[in-house]
């Protein structure tokens, strides 16, 4: 009589969840830090090129590093070998969670933590729309004003998920390491 013992299937979900939560907290902290330093993205036309580059680097580099971190930790948990599919899946899981949590953090930031920032951003967008269309866009903008925060939050969620998809594909191709067929 033999007993078959199966190893538990390892999944990166909890690590991806934790990294995404940490990134969402970092995102809020970075938003406050940039606001304190006077670098605001409410009106991108008021930002210098250097400020814009710094803001983008501070936003996306830690996100990309979180994806690679989860992929490499999952590879270590699997004994140093990982397929492209598993590496991509673990990276994309981070991207999806991060998109969700960052969107929720942004919604909380705009609605609860700093509604004045949201108002400034909407006024800048409205002024730009009115200038571009000689006032014709102002009426359409007023109709969409109540939904604007949700559109922005949805855009954040989709953006992070898409960028994470691309980074996951690239990093999975680099990180993958297939196990040898026969080991001595």
Steps between C-alpha positions, in 0.01 A plus 500: 500500500651833395398846599523770237604829652436799282691820545279802545470716192689824549330819390625859510161652585569601860839655420346685203217622724744630763722671243199667339375628837845633585518672162157660548614639838821621332290662226300703753816597691672602177198707399520692827878537472481637147221735603707619798797562269279698264509245219136455412363300211161673514603713204782335304558815296627673816759227565852533367651212305724409794208493743300285261788254456557477877129444564481226236815326627377511861167360387591220264848372596385365842199342328722324247737390776208353695405288199854372457533440875191277510618309194846435645365403842256259337789356300693444826195333656483264204859389548670741262306396191198673354318479170415803293130451572542488876735799500259700284202397711667605824600837353159562351339416835703781656394734219131418539505540878701819473259645245209424730660625822651812343165587345329459838774703668454775240125500552548534876759773444274701268176450693617497866863592560544798266187608311662838429760327283224339296324836462824663377552223248142524369527878466825465303341242269189715460704810412697304244180357346339843484807651331532219248140503382419872541250427776317219322668234714394667825141378473604142437755521778233610750291196410796270567629682811327270750642190329849639446652357820383151406639533149835611641507212748405251229780640282747451784392138549521419129829686460675315780366167381613565142849622598530202733401268217782632283757488781387150599548375144849646476617397846350150467702448183813601690430318828375167362722202561379154411598204710734252333343180378737283700689605809788304645 
